[in-house]
Amino acid sequence: MGTVGTSADGTAGERRQLINVAYRLLGSLTEAEDAVQDAYTRWYGLPRSRQEEIVSPGAWLTTVTSRICLDLLGSARARRERYVGAWLPEPLPDRTEWGHAGGADSTGPADPADQIVLDESVSMAFLVVLESMTPAERVAFVLHDVFRYPFAEIAVVLGRTTAACKQLAASARRRVSVARAPAPVTTTDRADVIRHVKEAWETRDIATLVGLLNAAAVMTADGGGMVGTVLRPVEGGARIAQYMVAIADKAPGLELLERSVNGGPGLVARRAGVVTTVASFDISDGRVTRIWAVRNPQKLRPWARER
């Protein structure tokens, strides 16, 4: 699971990979960073003689990070039951489109959001499917299908046989195949649809919004009990369109921006210079089928520097 030098200092180069693994396992950038920090704390807590015995510190760190994430996933169900309203993964920005210094040019500590590789495996649709898996399924699937780790190494993480890990990944794979749209949509087509949604939303054009939304579309919002939002999914294109217009009417001065969200076209709502909502979309046959709107301020911290 990755190879670095055997010196303690050589493990620093593994951080980016570990953050990427942990975010996909947890759906939370904050928890991912904490899990990786915990793994490093355990590494540096080992006697030097023990560190030198470990052939691949990168593999050791990945195993420990994955186990920490597995424990967190096991307790997440109870925590989610106490969560106010729907729980959605933390959305990720793409610093490169902001036109000012992000992680690479900053002299401060590295922002974990800048270390995430933005690909299909971090799309909101994909992360939401991962949420439907058992903790063991999620670990087996992410480590094998996303990061290509051998099942023999995954078995060490999960404490199960290699055959059992293969079955877990296969079960997770079926969940993904069922949830995945039958026909992929190009990034350009997706961006065009979202641009039209933005324009119709700004002009309060309900009729156009209804036309852009699938009749069976579903909108899920995550306010975490910290800001006002619907606690249950809004179902039906007409109802969603009416709700979107009502939001705009209640928030004068709301500014909508086309921004990449988790590697795909999305919308960011900003008011008085503060990002208040980050929305991701799933699109099929030229219409929006799903909207995931994150409004919980704690999950919007990576967007604080949005301009």
SERO-4910 file (N, C-alpha, C, O; in steps of 0.05 Angstrom, whole numbers):
BEGIN
 pado doro    nc1    nc2    nc3   cac1   cac2   cac3    cc1    cc2    cc3    oc1    oc2    oc3
  Met    A     17    -24      0      0      0      0     17     25      0     15     42     18
  Gly    A     35     27    -19     52     51    -21     79     45     -8     80     30     12
  Thr    A    100     56    -18    126     51     -7    141     77     -4    142     93    -23
  Val    A    153     81     19    170    104     24    195     94     38    198     71     45
  Gly    A    214    113     43    238    105     57    231     97     86    210    103     96
  Thr    A    250     83     99    244     73    125    249     94    147    243     88    170
  Ser    A    259    117    140    262    137    161    236    149    168    217    150    152
  Ala    A    234    159    193    209    171    202    201    195    185    178    199    179
  Asp    A    221    211    178    216    235    162    205    228    134    190    244    122
  Gly    A    211    205    124    202    196     98    172    192     96    162    191     74
  Thr    A    159    190    118    130    185    118    114    210    110     90    208    104
  Ala    A    126    234    111    112    258    105    100    258     77     78    270     73
  Gly    A    113    245     59    103    245     31     79    228     27     67    228      6
  Glu    A     71    212     48     47    196     46     22    211     52      0    200     48
  Arg    A     24    235     63      1    249     73    -21    253     52    -45    250     58
  Arg    A    -13    261     28    -33    267      7    -49    241      1    -74    243     -1
  Gln    A    -36    219     -2    -50    194     -8    -68    186     15    -91    178     11
  Leu    A    -59    190     40    -76    183     63   -101    200     65   -122    190     71
  Ile    A    -98    226     59   -121    244     60   -141    236     38   -165    236     43
  Asn    A   -131    228     15   -149    219     -6   -164    194      1   -188    192     -4
  Val    A   -150    175     13   -164    150     22   -184    157     44   -207    148     42
  Ala    A   -176    172     64   -194    177     87   -219    193     79   -240    188     89
  Tyr    A   -215    212     61   -239    228     53   -260    210     39   -284    213     44
  Arg    A   -250    192     21   -269    175      7   -282    154     27   -304    146     22
  Leu    A   -267    147     47   -278    128     67   -299    142     85   -318    129     93
  Leu    A   -294    167     91   -311    181    112   -330    201    100   -351    207    113
  Gly    A   -325    212     77   -342    233     66   -340    259     81   -357    277     77
  Ser    A   -320    262     98   -316    286    114   -287    293    113   -270    278    121
  Leu    A   -281    317    103   -254    327    102   -242    331    130   -219    325    135
  Thr    A   -259    341    148   -250    346    175   -243    320    189   -222    318    202
  Glu    A   -260    300    187   -255    274    199   -231    260    186   -216    246    199
  Ala    A   -229    264    159   -206    251    145   -180    262    155   -161    247    160
  Glu    A   -179    289    158   -154    301    168   -148    292    196   -125    286    203
  Asp    A   -168    289    213   -164    280    240   -154    251    241   -137    244    256
  Ala    A   -165    234    223   -157    206    222   -128    203    213   -113    187    224
  Val    A   -121    219    193    -93    218    184    -74    229    206    -52    217    210
  Gln    A    -82    250    219    -65    260    241    -61    240    263    -40    237    274
  Asp    A    -83    225    269    -82    204    289    -62    182    281    -47    172    297
  Ala    A    -63    175    255    -45    154    245    -16    163    248      1    148    256
  Tyr    A    -11    188    241     17    199    243     25    200    273     49    194    279
  Thr    A      7    207    290     13    208    319     22    180    329     40    177    344
  Arg    A      8    160    319     14    132    327     41    124    315     57    110    328
  Trp    A     47    133    291     73    126    278     96    138    294    115    125    301
  Tyr    A     94    164    300    115    177    314    116    169    343    136    174    357
  Gly    A     95    156    353     95    145    380    110    118    383    115    109    405
  Leu    A    116    106    360    130     81    360    160     85    367    171    106    360
  Pro    A    172     66    381    201     68    386    216     68    359    206     56    340
  Arg    A    238     81    358    253     83    333    260     55    323    260     49    299
  Ser    A    266     37    341    273      9    333    250     -4    319    254    -19    300
  Arg    A    225      1    329    201    -10    316    197      2    289    190    -12    270
  Gln    A    201     28    286    197     41    260    216     29    239    209     25    216
  Glu    A    241     23    248    261     13    229    255    -16    221    264    -25    200
  Glu    A    238    -30    237    231    -57    230    209    -58    208    206    -78    195
  Ile    A    194    -36    206    172    -35    187    183    -30    159    194     -9    153
  Val    A    180    -49    141    191    -48    114    179    -25     98    193    -11     84
  Ser    A    152    -22    100    139     -1     85    122     17    104     99     10    110
  Pro    A    133     39    113    118     57    131     92     67    117     72     71    131
  Gly    A     93     70     91     69     79     76     46     59     79     23     67     84
  Ala    A     53     33     77     33     12     80     23     12    109     -1      8    114
  Trp    A     41     15    128     33     15    156     13     39    161     -7     35    174
  Leu    A     20     62    151      3     85    155    -24     82    142    -45     90    154
  Thr    A    -25     70    118    -50     66    104    -67     46    120    -92     50    122
  Thr    A    -55     25    130    -70      5    146    -82     18    171   -105     14    177
  Val    A    -65     33    185    -75     46    210    -96     67    204   -117     68    218
  Thr    A    -92     83    183   -112    103    176   -138     90    169   -160     99    177
  Ser    A   -137     68    153   -161     54    145   -176     42    169   -201     42    170
  Arg    A   -161     32    188   -173     20    212   -187     42    229   -208     38    240
  Ile    A   -174     65    231   -186     88    245   -212     96    232   -232    101    245
  Cys    A   -211     97    205   -236    104    190   -257     83    194   -281     90    196
  Leu    A   -249     58    194   -268     36    199   -282     39    225   -307     35    227
  Asp    A   -267     46    246   -279     51    272   -298     74    272   -320     73    284
  Leu    A   -290     96    258   -307    119    256   -333    113    241   -355    122    248
  Leu    A   -331     97    219   -355     90    204   -373     73    221   -398     75    219
  Gly    A   -362     56    239   -378     39    256   -395     55    276   -417     47    283
  Ser    A   -384     78    285   -398     95    304   -415    116    290   -431    130    302
  Ala    A   -411    119    264   -424    141    249   -455    137    248   -469    157    249
  Arg    A   -464    112    247   -493    107    245   -507    119    269   -528    132    266
  Ala    A   -496    115    293   -509    127    317   -507    157    316   -526    171    324
  Arg    A   -485    168    307   -482    197    306   -501    209    285   -512    231    289
  Arg    A   -505    195    263   -523    205    242   -552    205    252   -568    222    243
  Glu    A   -559    186    269   -586    185    280   -592    210    297   -615    218    299
  Arg    A   -572    221    308   -575    245    324   -573    271    308   -578    293    317
  Tyr    A   -564    268    283   -560    291    266   -587    303    258   -606    288    252
  Val    A   -589    329    258   -614    342    251   -617    344    221   -601    356    207
  Gly    A   -637    330    210   -642    330    181   -624    310    167   -612    292    180
  Ala    A   -621    314    141   -605    295    124   -576    301    128   -568    324    131
  Trp    A   -559    280    127   -530    283    128   -519    279    100   -525    259     87
  Leu    A   -503    298     91   -490    296     65   -460    299     68   -451    311     87
  Pro    A   -444    287     50   -415    290     52   -407    319     49   -422    336     39
  Glu    A   -383    325     59   -373    353     57   -364    358     28   -349    343     17
  Pro    A   -374    380     16   -367    387    -11   -339    398    -13   -329    411      5
  Leu    A   -326    392    -36   -298    400    -40   -297    422    -62   -309    419    -83
  Pro    A   -282    443    -57   -277    463    -78   -254    456    -96   -239    437    -90
  Asp    A   -251    470   -118   -228    467   -136   -214    494   -135   -223    513   -148
  Arg    A   -192    496   -121   -178    521   -117   -169    534   -143   -167    558   -146
  Thr    A   -163    517   -163   -151    528   -188   -169    547   -203   -160    563   -219
  Glu    A   -195    546   -198   -213    564   -213   -219    589   -198   -235    606   -207
  Trp    A   -207    593   -175   -212    617   -159   -196    641   -166   -203    664   -160
  Gly    A   -173    636   -180   -157    659   -190   -141    673   -169   -133    695   -173
  His    A   -136    659   -146   -118    670   -126   -105    647   -112   -111    624   -116
  Ala    A    -86    654    -94    -69    633    -81    -86    613    -67   -104    619    -51
  Gly    A    -80    587    -72    -93    565    -58    -72    551    -42    -56    564    -28
  Gly    A    -72    524    -44    -53    509    -27    -24    511    -37     -6    514    -20
  Ala    A    -20    510    -63      8    508    -73     24    534    -68     48    533    -63
  Asp    A     10    557    -69     25    582    -67     24    593    -39     36    614    -33
  Ser    A     10    580    -21      7    590      6     31    584     23     43    563     20
  Thr    A     38    603     40     61    598     58     52    586     84     68    579    101
  Gly    A     25    584     88     14    573    112     13    542    110     23    531     90
  Pro    A      0    530    130     -2    501    129    -19    491    106    -38    505     97
  Ala    A    -13    468     95    -27    458     71    -56    453     78    -63    442     99
  Asp    A    -74    462     60   -102    458     63   -109    430     53   -103    423     30
  Pro    A   -121    413     70   -127    385     61   -144    384     36   -143    365     21
  Ala    A   -161    405     32   -179    405      9   -162    407    -17   -170    396    -38
  Asp    A   -138    419    -15   -121    422    -39   -107    395    -45    -96    393    -67
  Gln    A   -108    376    -27    -93    351    -31   -111    329    -43   -101    308    -50
  Ile    A   -137    335    -44   -155    315    -55   -155    314    -85   -157    335    -98
  Val    A   -151    291    -97   -153    287   -126   -182    287   -133   -198    270   -125
  Leu    A   -190    307   -150   -219    310   -157   -225    292   -181   -219    299   -204
  Asp    A   -237    269   -176   -245    251   -198   -273    240   -192   -286    249   -173
  Glu    A   -281    220   -207   -308    210   -204   -313    198   -176   -335    198   -167
  Ser    A   -292    188   -164   -295    175   -138   -300    195   -115   -303    187    -92
  Val    A   -300    221   -121   -307    241   -100   -332    256   -109   -339    276    -95
  Ser    A   -345    248   -130   -370    262   -138   -390    258   -116   -390    237   -103
  Met    A   -408    277   -113   -428    275    -91   -446    250    -95   -453    236    -76
  Ala    A   -452    244   -120   -469    221   -126   -455    195   -117   -467    177   -105
  Phe    A   -429    193   -122   -413    170   -114   -411    168    -84   -414    146    -73
  Leu    A   -405    190    -71   -402    190    -42   -428    183    -28   -428    169     -7
  Val    A   -451    192    -39   -477    185    -27   -482    155    -29   -493    143    -11
  Val    A   -474    143    -51   -477    114    -54   -459    100    -33   -467     80    -21
  Leu    A   -435    110    -29   -417     98     -9   -430     98     18   -425     80     35
  Glu    A   -446    119     24   -459    121     50   -479     98     55   -485     92     78
  Ser    A   -489     86     33   -508     64     36   -495     37     43   -508     18     48
  Met    A   -468     36     42   -454     11     46   -448      7     76   -449     26     92
  Thr    A   -443    -18     83   -434    -24    110   -405    -14    112   -392    -10     92
  Pro    A   -395     -8    136   -368      1    139   -348    -18    125   -329     -8    112
  Ala    A   -351    -44    129   -332    -63    117   -334    -62     86   -313    -64     73
  Glu    A   -358    -60     75   -361    -59     46   -347    -34     36   -334    -35     15
  Arg    A   -351    -12     49   -340     13     40   -309     12     40   -297     21     21
  Val    A   -298      2     61   -269      0     62   -258    -18     40   -239    -11     27
  Ala    A   -270    -42     38   -261    -61     17   -264    -49    -11   -245    -52    -27
  Phe    A   -286    -36    -16   -291    -25    -43   -272     -2    -49   -260     -1    -70
  Val    A   -270     17    -31   -253     41    -35   -224     33    -39   -211     42    -57
  Leu    A   -214     16    -21   -186      9    -22   -180     -7    -47   -159     -4    -60
  His    A   -198    -26    -55   -192    -42    -79   -200    -29   -105   -183    -26   -123
  Asp    A   -225    -21   -107   -235    -11   -133   -226     17   -139   -222     24   -163
  Val    A   -222     34   -119   -213     61   -124   -183     63   -123   -171     76   -141
  Phe    A   -170     51   -103   -141     54   -100   -125     30   -108   -100     30   -106
  Arg    A   -139      8   -116   -125    -15   -127   -107    -30   -107    -87    -41   -115
  Tyr    A   -114    -29    -82    -98    -44    -63   -106    -74    -64   -129    -80    -68
  Pro    A    -87    -92    -61    -93   -121    -62   -111   -129    -39   -110   -118    -17
  Phe    A   -128   -149    -45   -146   -159    -25   -131   -171     -1   -141   -170     22
  Ala    A   -107   -181     -5    -91   -193     17    -85   -171     37    -84   -176     61
  Glu    A    -79   -146     28    -73   -124     46    -98   -113     59    -98   -105     82
  Ile    A   -120   -113     43   -146   -104     54   -155   -123     76   -167   -115     96
  Ala    A   -149   -149     73   -156   -168     94   -143   -162    120   -155   -167    142
  Val    A   -119   -151    119   -105   -143    144   -119   -120    157   -122   -119    182
  Val    A   -129   -101    141   -143    -78    152   -169    -87    165   -175    -78    187
  Leu    A   -184   -104    152   -211   -112    161   -210   -135    181   -230   -140    195
  Gly    A   -188   -149    183   -186   -172    200   -204   -195    190   -215   -210    206
  Arg    A   -206   -198    164   -222   -219    151   -205   -233    131   -183   -225    125
  Thr    A   -216   -255    120   -202   -270    100   -202   -254     73   -219   -237     69
  Thr    A   -183   -262     56   -182   -249     30   -208   -254     14   -219   -237      1
  Ala    A   -219   -279     16   -243   -286      3   -267   -269     13   -284   -260     -3
  Ala    A   -268   -265     39   -290   -249     50   -288   -220     40   -308   -207     35
  Cys    A   -264   -209     38   -260   -182     28   -269   -179     -1   -280   -159     -9
  Lys    A   -263   -200    -17   -272   -200    -45   -303   -199    -46   -314   -185    -63
  Gln    A   -316   -214    -28   -345   -214    -28   -356   -187    -19   -376   -178    -30
  Leu    A   -343   -174      0   -352   -148      9   -350   -128    -14   -368   -112    -18
  Ala    A   -328   -128    -29   -324   -110    -51   -344   -115    -73   -355    -96    -85
  Ala    A   -350   -141    -78   -370   -148    -99   -398   -138    -91   -413   -128   -108
  Ser    A   -405   -140    -66   -431   -130    -56   -432   -100    -59   -453    -89    -68
  Ala    A   -411    -86    -52   -410    -57    -55   -412    -49    -84   -425    -29    -91
  Arg    A   -398    -64   -101   -399    -59   -130   -427    -60   -141   -434    -44   -159
  Arg    A   -443    -79   -131   -471    -81   -140   -487    -57   -133   -503    -47   -148
  Arg    A   -482    -46   -109   -496    -22   -100   -490      1   -119   -507     17   -126
  Val    A   -464      3   -126   -456     25   -144   -468     22   -171   -478     42   -183
  Ser    A   -469     -2   -182   -479     -6   -209   -509     -1   -210   -519      9   -230
  Val    A   -524     -7   -189   -552     -1   -188   -558     29   -187   -577     39   -200
  Ala    A   -541     43   -172   -546     72   -168   -536     89   -191   -545    111   -195
  Arg    A   -517     78   -206   -505     94   -228   -524     99   -251   -539     81   -258
  Ala    A   -524    122   -262   -542    129   -284   -535    112   -309   -512    106   -313
  Pro    A   -556    103   -324   -551     85   -346   -534     98   -369   -519     84   -382
  Ala    A   -536    124   -372   -522    138   -394   -506    161   -382   -518    180   -371
  Pro    A   -479    160   -383   -463    182   -372   -467    208   -387   -473    208   -411
  Val    A   -465    230   -372   -468    257   -383   -441    270   -384   -426    270   -365
  Thr    A   -435    283   -407   -409    296   -409   -408    321   -391   -429    332   -384
  Thr    A   -384    328   -383   -381    351   -366   -392    376   -379   -404    393   -365
  Thr    A   -389    379   -405   -399    403   -419   -430    403   -418   -442    424   -412
  Asp    A   -442    381   -423   -472    380   -422   -482    385   -394   -502    399   -390
  Arg    A   -468    374   -374   -476    379   -346   -474    409   -339   -491    420   -326
  Ala    A   -452    421   -348   -448    449   -342   -469    466   -356   -479    486   -344
  Asp    A   -477    459   -380   -498    474   -394   -524    473   -380   -538    493   -377
  Val    A   -532    449   -370   -557    446   -356   -556    463   -330   -576    477   -324
  Ile    A   -534    461   -316   -532    476   -290   -532    506   -295   -543    521   -279
  Arg    A   -520    515   -317   -520    543   -324   -549    553   -329   -557    574   -320
  His    A   -564    536   -343   -592    543   -348   -608    544   -321   -626    561   -318
  Val    A   -602    525   -303   -615    525   -277   -609    551   -262   -627    563   -251
  Lys    A   -584    559   -263   -576    584   -249   -591    607   -261   -601    624   -245
  Glu    A   -592    609   -287   -605    632   -299   -635    633   -292   -646    654   -287
  Ala    A   -648    610   -293   -677    608   -287   -681    615   -257   -701    627   -250
  Trp    A   -663    606   -240   -665    611   -212   -662    641   -206   -677    652   -190
  Glu    A   -643    653   -219   -639    682   -215   -662    699   -224   -668    720   -212
  Thr    A   -676    690   -245   -699    706   -256   -726    697   -245   -747    706   -253
  Arg    A   -725    678   -226   -749    667   -213   -768    655   -234   -792    657   -232
  Asp    A   -756    642   -254   -772    631   -276   -780    602   -269   -765    583   -276
  Ile    A   -802    599   -256   -810    572   -247   -815    553   -270   -808    530   -269
  Ala    A   -828    563   -291   -835    546   -314   -809    534   -326   -808    510   -333
  Thr    A   -788    551   -329   -763    541   -341   -750    521   -322   -739    501   -330
  Leu    A   -751    527   -296   -739    509   -276   -753    482   -277   -739    461   -276
  Val    A   -779    482   -279   -794    457   -280   -785    441   -304   -783    416   -303
  Gly    A   -781    455   -327   -772    441   -351   -744    430   -349   -738    411   -363
  Leu    A   -727    442   -332   -700    432   -329   -698    410   -308   -677    396   -307
  Leu    A   -719    406   -293   -719    386   -272   -735    361   -280   -757    364   -291
  Asn    A   -724    338   -275   -739    314   -280   -764    314   -262   -763    323   -239
  Ala    A   -787    303   -272   -811    304   -257   -808    289   -230   -822    296   -211
  Ala    A   -790    270   -229   -786    254   -205   -761    263   -190   -750    247   -174
  Ala    A   -751    286   -196   -726    296   -184   -729    297   -153   -751    300   -143
  Val    A   -706    295   -140   -705    296   -110   -684    316   -102   -661    315   -112
  Met    A   -690    334    -83   -671    352    -72   -667    346    -43   -686    346    -27
  Thr    A   -642    342    -35   -635    337     -7   -617    359      3   -598    366    -10
  Ala    A   -624    370     26   -609    392     38   -598    385     65   -611    371     80
  Asp    A   -574    394     71   -561    388     96   -554    415    110   -536    429    102
  Gly    A   -570    421    131   -565    445    147   -553    438    174   -543    456    188
  Gly    A   -554    413    181   -543    404    207   -556    416    231   -544    415    253
  Gly    A   -580    428    228   -593    440    250   -581    468    257   -590    480    276
  Met    A   -562    477    241   -549    502    246   -560    525    230   -558    548    238
  Val    A   -572    519    207   -585    539    191   -612    528    181   -616    504    181
  Gly    A   -629    546    173   -656    538    164   -655    523    137   -643    533    118
  Thr    A   -667    500    136   -670    485    111   -690    463    115   -697    457    138
  Val    A   -699    451     93   -718    429     96   -704    405    109   -681    399    103
  Leu    A   -718    392    127   -707    369    141   -710    343    126   -696    324    131
  Arg    A   -729    343    107   -733    319     91   -730    326     61   -733    349     54
  Pro    A   -723    306     45   -720    312     16   -745    323      4   -767    315     11
  Val    A   -741    342    -15   -763    353    -30   -765    337    -56   -746    334    -71
  Glu    A   -789    325    -61   -792    307    -84   -810    319   -105   -830    332    -99
  Gly    A   -802    316   -130   -818    326   -153   -807    352   -164   -801    371   -148
  Gly    A   -803    353   -190   -792    377   -203   -807    403   -197   -795    423   -191
  Ala    A   -834    402   -197   -850    425   -193   -846    436   -164   -843    460   -160
  Arg    A   -846    418   -145   -842    426   -117   -815    437   -112   -811    457    -98
  Ile    A   -795    425   -125   -767    435   -122   -765    463   -133   -752    481   -121
  Ala    A   -776    468   -157   -775    494   -170   -788    515   -152   -777    537   -149
  Gln    A   -811    509   -141   -824    528   -124   -807    534    -99   -806    557    -90
  Tyr    A   -795    513    -88   -778    517    -64   -754    534    -71   -746    552    -55
  Met    A   -741    530    -94   -718    545   -102   -725    575   -105   -710    592    -96
  Val    A   -747    580   -117   -756    608   -120   -762    621    -93   -756    644    -89
  Ala    A   -775    605    -76   -781    616    -49   -756    623    -34   -755    643    -20
  Ile    A   -735    607    -37   -710    612    -24   -698    639    -34   -689    656    -18
  Ala    A   -699    642    -60   -688    667    -72   -703    691    -63   -692    712    -58
  Asp    A   -730    689    -60   -746    711    -51   -740    719    -22   -742    742    -14
  Lys    A   -733    699     -6   -728    704     23   -699    713     28   -692    721     50
  Ala    A   -682    712      7   -654    719     11   -645    740    -10   -630    733    -28
  Pro    A   -654    764     -7   -646    785    -26   -616    789    -25   -603    787     -4
  Gly    A   -604    793    -49   -575    796    -50   -560    770    -53   -536    770    -53
  Leu    A   -575    748    -56   -562    722    -60   -549    721    -87   -561    728   -107
  Glu    A   -523    714    -87   -507    712   -111   -502    683   -118   -492    668   -101
  Leu    A   -508    675   -142   -503    648   -151   -478    647   -169   -475    663   -187
  Leu    A   -460    628   -163   -435    625   -178   -433    597   -189   -439    578   -175
  Glu    A   -424    595   -214   -418    568   -225   -390    560   -216   -371    574   -222
  Arg    A   -389    539   -201   -364    530   -190   -362    499   -191   -383    485   -191
  Ser    A   -338    489   -193   -334    460   -191   -339    452   -162   -328    463   -143
  Val    A   -355    430   -159   -361    419   -133   -354    389   -135   -366    374   -150
  Asn    A   -335    381   -119   -325    353   -119   -318    344   -147   -323    321   -155
  Gly    A   -306    362   -162   -295    355   -188   -315    357   -211   -308    351   -234
  Gly    A   -339    365   -206   -359    368   -227   -373    395   -225   -372    408   -205
  Pro    A   -387    403   -247   -401    429   -247   -422    430   -225   -437    411   -220
  Gly    A   -423    453   -211   -442    457   -189   -448    486   -186   -439    503   -202
  Leu    A   -463    493   -165   -470    520   -160   -463    527   -131   -466    511   -113
  Val    A   -454    552   -127   -448    562   -100   -464    587    -96   -464    605   -112
  Ala    A   -478    588    -73   -494    611    -66   -479    627    -45   -470    617    -25
  Arg    A   -476    653    -51   -461    670    -33   -478    695    -26   -491    706    -43
  Arg    A   -476    702     -1   -491    726      8   -473    743     26   -461    733     45
  Ala    A   -471    768     19   -453    787     33   -425    776     34   -411    779     55
  Gly    A   -416    763     13   -389    753     11   -384    727     25   -361    717     25
  Val    A   -405    715     37   -402    690     52   -416    667     37   -439    670     30
  Val    A   -402    645     32   -415    622     19   -435    610     39   -427    602     61
  Thr    A   -460    608     30   -481    597     47   -491    570     38   -502    554     54
  Thr    A   -487    563     13   -497    538      2   -479    529    -20   -470    544    -37
  Val    A   -473    503    -21   -458    491    -43   -475    468    -53   -482    449    -38
  Ala    A   -482    469    -79   -501    450    -90   -488    432   -112   -474    442   -129
  Ser    A   -493    407   -110   -484    387   -130   -509    377   -145   -531    376   -133
  Phe    A   -505    368   -169   -527    359   -186   -521    332   -199   -498    326   -206
  Asp    A   -542    316   -202   -540    292   -219   -559    297   -242   -582    306   -238
  Ile    A   -550    290   -266   -565    297   -290   -568    273   -308   -549    257   -311
  Ser    A   -591    269   -320   -596    247   -338   -615    257   -360   -635    270   -354
  Asp    A   -609    251   -385   -626    259   -408   -631    289   -408   -654    297   -414
  Gly    A   -611    305   -401   -614    334   -402   -630    347   -380   -636    371   -381
  Arg    A   -637    331   -360   -653    342   -337   -640    335   -311   -627    314   -308
  Val    A   -644    352   -291   -633    347   -264   -650    326   -250   -675    328   -249
  Thr    A   -637    305   -241   -651    284   -226   -647    286   -196   -664    278   -181
  Arg    A   -624    296   -188   -618    299   -159   -603    325   -154   -587    334   -170
  Ile    A   -610    337   -132   -596    361   -122   -588    355    -93   -604    347    -77
  Trp    A   -562    360    -87   -553    357    -60   -542    385    -51   -523    395    -62
  Ala    A   -556    397    -32   -549    424    -24   -538    424      5   -552    417     24
  Val    A   -513    430      8   -500    431     34   -500    459     45   -490    477     32
  Arg    A   -513    463     68   -515    489     80   -503    490    108   -500    512    120
  Asn    A   -496    467    119   -484    466    146   -458    482    145   -439    474    131
  Pro    A   -455    504    160   -431    521    159   -406    506    165   -384    512    155
  Gln    A   -407    486    183   -384    470    190   -373    455    166   -349    449    165
  Lys    A   -390    448    147   -382    432    124   -373    451    101   -363    441     81
  Leu    A   -376    477    105   -369    496     84   -343    510     90   -336    530     76
  Arg    A   -328    501    110   -303    515    117   -283    515     95   -269    536     91
  Pro    A   -280    494     79   -261    495     56   -268    517     36   -252    523     19
  Trp    A   -293    527     37   -302    547     18   -299    576     28   -308    595     15
  Ala    A   -288    579     52   -286    605     65   -270    625     48   -275    649     50
  Arg    A   -252    615     32   -235    633     16   -246    637    -12   -232    649    -29
  Glu    A   -270    627    -17   -282    631    -44   -284    660    -51   -292    677    -34
  Arg    A   -277    667    -76   -279    695    -86   -294    695   -113   -297    716   -124
***
